[in-house]
Amino acid sequence: MPTITVAGSSYDCTDEETVLDALSRHGVKVPNSCRKGACHSCMMRVMDGPVPAKAQAGLKENFVHEGYFLACQCQPDGDLTLASPNGAAAFQQATVVFAEPLADTVQRVILRPETALRYRAGQFVNLRRPDGLIRSYSLASLPDSVPEFEIHVKRLEGGAVSNWICDTLKPGSNVEIGAPMGTCFYLPARDPQNMLLIGTGTGLAPLFGIARDALLSGHQGDIHFYHGSRTREGLYFHHSLRDMHAAHGNFHYHPCVSGQDVPDDCIAGRADDIALQDSGDLAGWRVFLCGLPDMVHATRKQAYLKGASLADIHADAFELAARDEESATERTAATG
């Protein structure tokens, strides 16, 4: 049975437990949110001992080199000595400079960090509430010369952090943010590679940044953007995306409404179903998927079966935080 040592105290870890499970059982507080390896908020640093490769999957190369790993994904093979969880991942303050509703349940928030973020469009940041509760939100903005960055927050019924953000954060408010993370972003292609972007709800946020990044980079291939919602109101960037469609010959916007009363300028049905029906052979395409986990995982499989290389499929499944799962029936936002 492995032993985990933190701040001079040692704790047993059963063979079935992760580091996060074991430390939580012993009353050691480790920041965490999704417990599925998506949000990276439980990142810790090993000082001595072997860390399984699975526990470092998806982390930046410099984090891996420095010994960081995801506690929720680490089932240790041997004894580990760890740094205190309070110093594992650096946070900094950011100031709210703008906040407005984009729809009844979607809030747009623009923040200015104390130190400018180095990120790629489509990555995410962790926000920490004053009581230590952490949630992840994707970046809708571009990493240009402007220091501010933008997130879209879906208000979840009973969502601990989403309701706090929507009800409490105003211009001048301060929040704590972590370093940008995630591998769902655009890199310039060496050939005119076509791109397929599928998002549900506020899965639009990272895809909006990725699409604009590609266009500003002079991407030559076609870009097909499918955004889905149950209602027309949920297509909260409809006019902006229609303007992009009109301005760029290789950008194609497909608004999808899966509920009743589908407007004439929208397509009836689920965005993932329609996108896969429209698509032929996806060999050579780059595919970006953001939104509900069930949609993301199922569509990743279907895109692969239609010829897309796994290396060309980039996904960001918006995993619901464990504490919010009891009160939320559907996740259409970055963790709430």
C-alpha positions as CSV (number, residue, x, y, z in Angstrom):
1,M,0.0,0.0,0.0
2,P,1.6,3.3,-1.1
3,T,2.3,6.1,1.4
4,I,1.8,9.8,0.5
5,T,3.8,12.3,2.5
6,V,2.7,16.0,2.5
7,A,4.1,18.7,4.7
8,G,5.9,16.2,6.9
9,S,2.8,14.0,7.5
10,S,2.3,10.6,5.9
11,Y,-1.0,9.0,4.8
12,D,-1.9,5.6,3.5
13,C,-3.3,5.2,0.0
14,T,-5.2,2.0,-1.1
15,D,-4.5,0.5,-4.4
16,E,-7.9,1.6,-5.7
17,E,-7.6,5.2,-4.6
18,T,-6.2,8.2,-6.4
19,V,-4.0,10.7,-4.5
20,L,-6.9,13.1,-4.4
21,D,-9.2,10.4,-2.9
22,A,-6.6,9.3,-0.3
23,L,-5.8,12.8,0.9
24,S,-9.5,13.8,1.0
25,R,-10.2,10.7,3.1
26,H,-7.5,11.8,5.6
27,G,-8.9,15.4,5.7
28,V,-6.1,17.0,3.6
29,K,-7.7,19.8,1.6
30,V,-6.7,19.7,-2.1
31,P,-8.3,22.2,-4.5
32,N,-10.4,20.3,-7.0
33,S,-13.5,20.6,-9.3
34,C,-14.3,18.1,-12.0
35,R,-12.3,15.0,-10.6
36,K,-12.1,13.8,-14.2
37,G,-8.7,15.3,-15.3
38,A,-10.3,18.1,-17.3
39,C,-10.0,21.2,-15.2
40,H,-6.5,20.7,-13.8
41,S,-7.4,22.5,-10.5
42,C,-6.1,19.5,-8.4
43,M,-2.6,19.8,-9.9
44,M,0.1,19.0,-7.3
45,R,3.9,18.7,-7.4
46,V,5.9,15.5,-6.6
47,M,9.2,16.0,-4.7
48,D,10.1,12.3,-4.6
49,G,8.7,9.1,-6.0
50,P,7.2,7.8,-9.3
51,V,4.2,9.5,-11.0
52,P,2.2,7.4,-13.6
53,A,2.2,9.0,-17.1
54,K,-1.6,9.1,-17.0
55,A,-1.5,11.6,-14.2
56,Q,0.5,14.1,-16.3
57,A,-1.5,13.7,-19.6
58,G,-2.6,17.0,-21.0
59,L,-0.2,19.2,-18.9
60,K,2.2,21.6,-20.4
61,E,5.7,20.3,-21.0
62,N,7.2,22.7,-18.5
63,F,4.7,21.5,-15.8
64,V,5.6,17.9,-16.5
65,H,9.3,18.7,-16.3
66,E,8.8,20.4,-12.9
67,G,7.0,17.4,-11.5
68,Y,3.4,18.6,-11.6
69,F,0.6,16.0,-11.9
70,L,-3.2,15.7,-11.6
71,A,-4.1,14.3,-8.2
72,C,-7.5,13.0,-9.4
73,Q,-5.8,10.9,-12.1
74,C,-2.9,9.6,-10.0
75,Q,-3.1,6.1,-8.6
76,P,0.5,5.8,-7.3
77,D,2.7,2.8,-8.0
78,G,4.9,3.6,-5.0
79,D,5.5,6.0,-2.1
80,L,5.2,9.7,-3.0
81,T,6.5,12.9,-1.3
82,L,4.5,15.9,-2.4
83,A,4.7,19.7,-2.0
84,S,1.9,21.3,-0.1
85,P,-1.2,21.6,-2.3
86,N,-1.6,25.2,-1.4
87,G,1.4,26.1,-3.5
88,A,1.0,23.7,-6.4
89,A,-0.6,26.0,-9.0
90,A,0.0,29.8,-8.9
91,F,-3.0,32.1,-9.0
92,Q,-3.1,35.8,-9.6
93,Q,-5.6,38.5,-9.2
94,A,-7.7,39.8,-12.1
95,T,-10.1,42.7,-12.1
96,V,-13.5,42.7,-13.8
97,V,-13.7,45.4,-16.4
98,F,-17.0,44.5,-18.1
99,A,-19.9,42.2,-17.4
100,E,-23.2,41.9,-19.4
101,P,-25.8,39.2,-20.1
102,L,-25.6,37.7,-23.6
103,A,-28.8,35.7,-23.0
104,D,-31.0,34.9,-20.0
105,T,-28.6,32.3,-18.7
106,V,-25.3,33.4,-20.2
107,Q,-23.0,36.1,-18.8
108,R,-20.1,37.7,-20.7
109,V,-17.2,38.7,-18.4
110,I,-14.1,40.6,-19.4
111,L,-11.2,40.6,-16.9
112,R,-7.8,42.2,-16.7
113,P,-5.1,40.1,-15.0
114,E,-2.3,41.7,-12.9
115,T,0.2,40.0,-15.2
116,A,-0.7,39.6,-18.9
117,L,-1.7,36.0,-19.8
118,R,0.2,34.0,-22.3
119,Y,-2.4,31.8,-23.9
120,R,-3.8,30.4,-27.2
121,A,-7.4,31.0,-28.2
122,G,-9.5,28.1,-27.0
123,Q,-7.6,27.4,-23.8
124,F,-9.2,27.8,-20.4
125,V,-8.4,29.3,-17.0
126,N,-9.5,28.3,-13.5
127,L,-11.3,30.9,-11.4
128,R,-11.1,30.7,-7.6
129,R,-13.8,32.0,-5.4
130,P,-12.7,33.6,-2.1
131,D,-13.6,30.5,-0.2
132,G,-11.3,28.4,-2.4
133,L,-14.0,26.9,-4.7
134,I,-12.6,26.5,-8.3
135,R,-14.3,26.3,-11.7
136,S,-12.9,26.3,-15.2
137,Y,-13.9,28.7,-18.0
138,S,-12.8,28.7,-21.6
139,L,-11.3,31.8,-23.2
140,A,-13.4,33.4,-26.0
141,S,-10.8,36.2,-26.6
142,L,-7.6,36.4,-28.7
143,P,-4.1,36.7,-27.3
144,D,-3.3,40.0,-28.9
145,S,-1.9,43.2,-27.5
146,V,-5.0,43.9,-25.3
147,P,-4.3,42.6,-21.7
148,E,-8.0,41.7,-21.1
149,F,-9.5,38.3,-21.7
150,E,-13.1,37.2,-22.1
151,I,-15.2,34.3,-20.7
152,H,-18.8,33.2,-21.2
153,V,-20.5,31.9,-18.0
154,K,-23.6,29.7,-18.1
155,R,-25.8,30.1,-15.1
156,L,-26.6,26.6,-13.8
157,E,-29.4,26.0,-11.4
158,G,-27.7,25.5,-8.1
159,G,-24.3,26.2,-9.7
160,A,-22.0,27.3,-6.8
161,V,-19.7,29.5,-8.8
162,S,-21.7,30.4,-11.9
163,N,-24.4,32.0,-9.8
164,W,-21.8,33.9,-7.8
165,I,-20.2,35.2,-11.0
166,C,-23.5,36.2,-12.5
167,D,-25.0,37.8,-9.3
168,T,-21.9,39.3,-7.7
169,L,-19.1,40.2,-10.1
170,K,-19.3,43.7,-11.3
171,P,-16.8,46.1,-12.9
172,G,-14.1,46.7,-10.3
173,S,-14.6,43.3,-8.6
174,N,-11.5,41.1,-8.1
175,V,-11.2,37.4,-8.7
176,E,-8.3,34.9,-8.6
177,I,-7.3,33.1,-11.8
178,G,-4.8,30.3,-12.6
179,A,-2.5,29.9,-15.6
180,P,-4.1,29.1,-19.0
181,M,-4.3,25.4,-19.8
182,G,-5.7,23.0,-22.4
183,T,-4.8,21.6,-25.8
184,C,-7.9,22.6,-27.8
185,F,-6.4,25.5,-29.8
186,Y,-5.5,26.4,-33.4
187,L,-2.0,26.1,-34.9
188,P,-1.3,27.4,-38.4
189,A,-1.5,24.7,-41.0
190,R,1.2,24.0,-43.6
191,D,-1.5,23.3,-46.2
192,P,-5.1,24.5,-46.8
193,Q,-6.6,22.0,-44.2
194,N,-10.4,22.2,-43.8
195,M,-11.7,22.6,-40.3
196,L,-14.9,21.4,-38.6
197,L,-16.0,23.2,-35.4
198,I,-18.9,21.9,-33.4
199,G,-20.1,23.5,-30.1
200,T,-23.1,23.4,-27.8
201,G,-24.2,26.2,-25.5
202,T,-21.1,28.2,-24.3
203,G,-19.0,25.6,-26.1
204,L,-19.2,28.5,-28.5
205,A,-16.7,30.5,-26.5
206,P,-13.4,28.6,-27.2
207,L,-14.5,27.9,-30.8
208,F,-15.2,31.6,-31.4
209,G,-11.6,32.3,-30.4
210,I,-10.3,29.4,-32.5
211,A,-12.2,30.5,-35.6
212,R,-11.0,34.1,-35.4
213,D,-7.5,33.0,-34.7
214,A,-7.5,30.9,-37.8
215,L,-8.9,33.6,-40.0
216,L,-6.5,36.2,-38.7
217,S,-3.6,33.7,-39.3
218,G,-4.7,33.6,-43.0
219,H,-6.1,30.0,-42.9
220,Q,-6.8,28.9,-46.5
221,G,-9.0,25.9,-45.9
222,D,-12.8,26.0,-45.3
223,I,-14.0,26.5,-41.8
224,H,-17.4,25.1,-40.9
225,F,-18.8,26.3,-37.6
226,Y,-21.8,24.5,-36.1
227,H,-23.3,26.0,-33.0
228,G,-26.2,24.3,-31.3
229,S,-28.8,25.1,-28.7
230,R,-32.4,24.1,-27.8
231,T,-33.6,27.6,-28.5
232,R,-32.8,30.5,-30.8
233,E,-31.9,32.6,-27.8
234,G,-29.1,30.1,-27.0
235,L,-27.4,31.1,-30.2
236,Y,-26.2,34.1,-28.4
237,F,-23.5,35.2,-30.9
238,H,-25.7,34.6,-33.9
239,H,-25.3,38.0,-35.5
240,S,-21.5,38.1,-35.0
241,L,-21.1,34.7,-36.6
242,R,-23.4,35.7,-39.5
243,D,-21.2,38.8,-40.0
244,M,-18.1,36.6,-40.1
245,H,-19.8,34.3,-42.6
246,A,-20.5,37.3,-44.8
247,A,-17.0,38.8,-44.5
248,H,-14.9,35.6,-45.1
249,G,-15.5,33.4,-48.1
250,N,-14.0,30.3,-46.4
251,F,-16.0,30.7,-43.1
252,H,-19.4,28.9,-43.0
253,Y,-21.7,29.4,-40.0
254,H,-24.4,26.7,-39.4
255,P,-26.8,27.7,-36.5
256,C,-28.7,24.7,-35.2
257,V,-31.8,24.7,-33.0
258,S,-32.9,21.3,-31.5
259,G,-36.1,22.5,-29.8
260,Q,-39.4,23.8,-31.1
261,D,-40.1,26.9,-33.2
262,V,-37.0,26.8,-35.3
263,P,-36.5,30.2,-37.1
264,D,-36.1,30.3,-40.8
265,D,-32.5,31.3,-40.6
266,C,-31.6,28.3,-38.5
267,I,-31.3,24.5,-39.1
268,A,-33.6,22.2,-37.2
269,G,-31.7,19.5,-35.2
270,R,-28.7,18.9,-33.0
271,A,-25.5,20.6,-34.1
272,D,-23.4,17.4,-33.9
273,D,-25.9,15.3,-35.9
274,I,-26.3,17.9,-38.6
275,A,-22.5,18.5,-38.9
276,L,-21.8,14.7,-39.3
277,Q,-24.7,14.4,-41.8
278,D,-23.2,17.3,-43.8
279,S,-19.7,16.0,-43.7
280,G,-18.2,13.5,-46.1
281,D,-14.8,11.9,-45.6
282,L,-13.1,13.8,-42.8
283,A,-9.6,12.5,-43.7
284,G,-7.2,15.5,-43.5
285,W,-9.7,17.7,-41.7
286,R,-9.1,19.3,-38.3
287,V,-12.0,18.8,-35.9
288,F,-12.7,20.9,-32.8
289,L,-15.4,19.8,-30.3
290,C,-16.6,21.9,-27.3
291,G,-19.5,21.5,-25.0
292,L,-21.5,18.7,-23.4
293,P,-19.3,15.7,-22.5
294,D,-21.7,13.2,-24.1
295,M,-21.7,15.2,-27.4
296,V,-18.0,15.6,-27.4
297,H,-17.1,12.0,-26.7
298,A,-19.7,10.6,-29.2
299,T,-18.7,13.0,-31.9
300,R,-15.0,12.4,-31.4
301,K,-15.7,8.7,-32.1
302,Q,-17.8,9.5,-35.2
303,A,-15.3,11.9,-36.6
304,Y,-12.6,9.3,-36.3
305,L,-14.8,6.7,-38.0
306,K,-15.4,9.2,-40.8
307,G,-11.6,9.4,-41.4
308,A,-10.3,12.2,-39.2
309,S,-7.0,11.4,-37.5
310,L,-7.0,11.3,-33.7
311,A,-4.2,13.8,-33.8
312,D,-6.4,16.2,-35.7
313,I,-9.4,15.9,-33.3
314,H,-9.2,18.5,-30.5
315,A,-11.8,18.4,-27.8
316,D,-12.9,20.3,-24.7
317,A,-15.6,18.4,-22.8
318,F,-17.2,20.8,-20.3
319,E,-17.3,18.5,-17.3
320,L,-19.7,19.5,-14.5
321,A,-18.1,20.0,-11.1
322,A,-18.9,17.2,-8.7
323,R,-20.8,19.4,-6.2
324,D,-23.0,20.8,-8.9
325,E,-24.1,17.5,-10.5
326,E,-26.8,17.0,-7.9
327,S,-28.6,20.2,-9.0
328,A,-27.9,20.6,-12.7
329,T,-29.6,18.4,-15.3
330,E,-27.5,19.5,-18.2
331,R,-24.1,21.1,-18.7
332,T,-24.0,23.7,-21.5
333,A,-21.4,25.9,-20.0
334,A,-17.8,25.9,-18.8
335,T,-18.0,24.3,-15.3
336,G,-20.5,26.3,-13.2
